[in-house]
Amino acid sequence: MTESTYLEAVRTTLAEAMRADARVLVLGEDVAEGGPWGATAGLADEFGEERVRNTPISEAAICGVAIGAAQSGWRPVVEVMFVDFVTLALDQLVNQAAKAHFMSGGQLEVPLVLRTQGGAGQRGGAQHSQSLEAWLTHVPGLKVVMPSTAADAAGLLVSAIADPNPVVYVENKTLYFRREQLDDHRQPIPIGRARTARAGRDVTVVALSRLVSESLTAADELAEEGIEVEVIDPRTLVPLDLEAIAESVARTHRLVVAHEAVVQGGFGAEIAAQVQAAAFDELDAPIERVGAPFTPVPFSPPLEDAYLPSREHVVAAVRAVLGE
Amino acid sequence: MAAGPAEGLDGGVGLELLRTMWRIRAFEERVGELTRANEVHGLVHLSVGQEAVAAGVCGLLRADDVAYSNHRAHGHAIAKGAPLRTVMAELMGRVAGLCGGLGGSMHLVDREHGFLGATGVVGGNVPLALGSALAGRLAGGDQLAVVFFGDGAVQGGIFVESVNLAALWRVPLLLVCENNGFTEFTPRSAHTVVERVSDVVAPYDFARETVDGNDVAAVREACARFVAGARAGEGPFLLECLTHRLRGHYEGDPQRYRQALAADEWQQLDPILRLQRTGTGEGWLDHDSQARLETQAREEVEDAVRYARESPFPEPATLGKLVYA
């Protein structure tokens, strides 16, 4: 076992992928300098600035370059520094990358990974703190993954780079420096397979990204009262491991969906809809959703703290589905 | 500007260019008819009048060179090698189409011939061509990438982002602008104060040229220098071809925004007629071979129509396939 942060897991996995496959490229703003958090630190030293390529602040063109390179046989990993700036590249992602394979009748493949990070909690204000993953899940042709641990960050990145499709890989900035023990002989984590983060018989909580650890803390707290919560991390939003979620709901009969994105139009709505279609008869209570209120992320610290969905919101939602 | 073939354009090349232009012209005139007959579907943008650009540029490319195009893409695809049969079947939405009927007129792709794709988003694939050019250079080869776009694409941010990166990275990319003077339904002057597209990229310090895009020899001559430069590791380059879109923005466009050219004026401009006059004058084209080229092109188009009509439409059961590789 080796101790690693989430960010170190990303960095070491990128380096391993570049060593294993000379077609892997890294592109983005300041990536040759390591990026603002250090996710790409040291890569330019080892692989050179042809393969670890600094770009201007041109999110759309960077994505387009990566799509073209991918269509021409390379495996680019693009970094978009904040998910908020994916907005600038949406034509490239939605109209070009997502549809190339389909519109060409299968002639083209776009093995592209777009790494980005979202989430609030660092006083970044409304344009550097969002959770926009649900938009991307609405686009056929894109895959969307959201690792919540260092181990998943590593294992999902390996699979994302190997995948022949465009994969949006959404990190969370507040997870970057958490430490955990990593298995030295880790395996790639298949895209589309959920992880049961904690087993429990009473309520299923499906949590995304930062809300996984919040839900685990909530589960610890509720366990002291004898309430056993099962926490499932889908890890991948598209494709979604509905089977694992439905199987859990068939045992607990109660479901809470928790993410940091605003509740309205959030991916929790999709999970809830899919579960009620697949397992309506298993549900003993309406599904509860945990997420942010319908407002831009506020800057002022007390307001941002009040905005952030966290442990106590999960606890309240679990109590609600139990009728407490 | 009825210039003859530039130096180096011999009769063999002239005949080949004429053949390509006739294949595109005949194809697109037939597509116009089939659109009105509701056999070709959707939004159809024809390049009738602009064939010299596709023929002049693509005639200098190798199969491993990559080309991208815009919504007005039929001519580029055909000039790059896409078979008339499968292009026609695609426009008719048939299984035998280039893209199995999933793409349509604005999204043609023919990987085998290095045509990596048209896009219906104006300017949207300029950076993709840059990415393919970069890929070629990283792989150590001397292939290049070409992207065709209209003058309307130049006012978008993605164009400037891409030009900046292409110049910074010195990639073997050939930017080919078909400046037909109209951005959809309004003239260029309604969109920008910069008249020449080649002037838009002036500060970026790469070779650029504006040519008479209805003179296939002029297109080819300028393009040949840029292609040679790209093969030698230089780039990017911009070739602005001043041309004329004889038809509307799309098939069915009532064109209230402009006066149709008088027939005699078009006779002077038509890139096919111009090349035929040149060939006759220089003695490499006689009446019989001229007639034969047109007839062969129209026969090939009819064969393509028959081929496409015989192909079935995709089964509804295939819905949802090919979303992921």
Boltz contact constraints between the chains, C-beta under 6 A:
constraints:
  - contact:
      token1: [A, 58]
      token2: [B, 161]
      max_distance: 6.0
  - contact:
      token1: [A, 60]
      token2: [B, 158]
      max_distance: 6.0
  - contact:
      token1: [A, 60]
      token2: [B, 161]
      max_distance: 6.0
  - contact:
      token1: [A, 61]
      token2: [B, 127]
      max_distance: 6.0
  - contact:
      token1: [A, 61]
      token2: [B, 161]
      max_distance: 6.0
  - contact:
      token1: [A, 61]
      token2: [B, 162]
      max_distance: 6.0
  - contact:
      token1: [A, 61]
      token2: [B, 165]
      max_distance: 6.0
  - contact:
      token1: [A, 64]
      token2: [B, 127]
      max_distance: 6.0
  - contact:
      token1: [A, 64]
      token2: [B, 128]
      max_distance: 6.0
  - contact:
      token1: [A, 65]
      token2: [B, 127]
      max_distance: 6.0
  - contact:
      token1: [A, 65]
      token2: [B, 130]
      max_distance: 6.0
  - contact:
      token1: [A, 65]
      token2: [B, 131]
      max_distance: 6.0
  - contact:
      token1: [A, 67]
      token2: [B, 128]
      max_distance: 6.0
  - contact:
      token1: [A, 68]
      token2: [B, 128]
      max_distance: 6.0
  - contact:
      token1: [A, 68]
      token2: [B, 131]
      max_distance: 6.0
  - contact:
      token1: [A, 68]
      token2: [B, 132]
      max_distance: 6.0
  - contact:
      token1: [A, 69]
      token2: [B, 131]
      max_distance: 6.0
  - contact:
      token1: [A, 69]
      token2: [B, 134]
      max_distance: 6.0
  - contact:
      token1: [A, 69]
      token2: [B, 135]
      max_distance: 6.0
  - contact:
      token1: [A, 71]
      token2: [B, 116]
      max_distance: 6.0
  - contact:
      token1: [A, 72]
      token2: [B, 132]
      max_distance: 6.0
  - contact:
      token1: [A, 72]
      token2: [B, 135]
      max_distance: 6.0
  - contact:
      token1: [A, 74]
      token2: [B, 135]
      max_distance: 6.0
  - contact:
      token1: [A, 91]
      token2: [B, 121]
      max_distance: 6.0
  - contact:
      token1: [A, 91]
      token2: [B, 124]
      max_distance: 6.0
  - contact:
      token1: [A, 95]
      token2: [B, 121]
      max_distance: 6.0
  - contact:
      token1: [A, 96]
      token2: [B, 124]
      max_distance: 6.0
  - contact:
      token1: [A, 101]
      token2: [B, 325]
      max_distance: 6.0
  - contact:
      token1: [A, 102]
      token2: [B, 102]
      max_distance: 6.0
  - contact:
      token1: [A, 102]
      token2: [B, 322]
      max_distance: 6.0
  - contact:
      token1: [A, 102]
      token2: [B, 323]
      max_distance: 6.0
  - contact:
      token1: [A, 103]
      token2: [B, 102]
      max_distance: 6.0
  - contact:
      token1: [A, 103]
      token2: [B, 103]
      max_distance: 6.0
  - contact:
      token1: [A, 103]
      token2: [B, 107]
      max_distance: 6.0
  - contact:
      token1: [A, 104]
      token2: [B, 99]
      max_distance: 6.0
  - contact:
      token1: [A, 104]
      token2: [B, 109]
      max_distance: 6.0
  - contact:
      token1: [A, 105]
      token2: [B, 99]
      max_distance: 6.0
  - contact:
      token1: [A, 105]
      token2: [B, 100]
      max_distance: 6.0
  - contact:
      token1: [A, 105]
      token2: [B, 102]
      max_distance: 6.0
  - contact:
      token1: [A, 106]
      token2: [B, 322]
      max_distance: 6.0
  - contact:
      token1: [A, 107]
      token2: [B, 109]
      max_distance: 6.0
  - contact:
      token1: [A, 107]
      token2: [B, 111]
      max_distance: 6.0
  - contact:
      token1: [A, 109]
      token2: [B, 325]
      max_distance: 6.0
  - contact:
      token1: [A, 140]
      token2: [B, 323]
      max_distance: 6.0
  - contact:
      token1: [A, 141]
      token2: [B, 323]
      max_distance: 6.0
  - contact:
      token1: [A, 164]
      token2: [B, 325]
      max_distance: 6.0
  - contact:
      token1: [A, 165]
      token2: [B, 324]
      max_distance: 6.0
  - contact:
      token1: [A, 165]
      token2: [B, 325]
      max_distance: 6.0
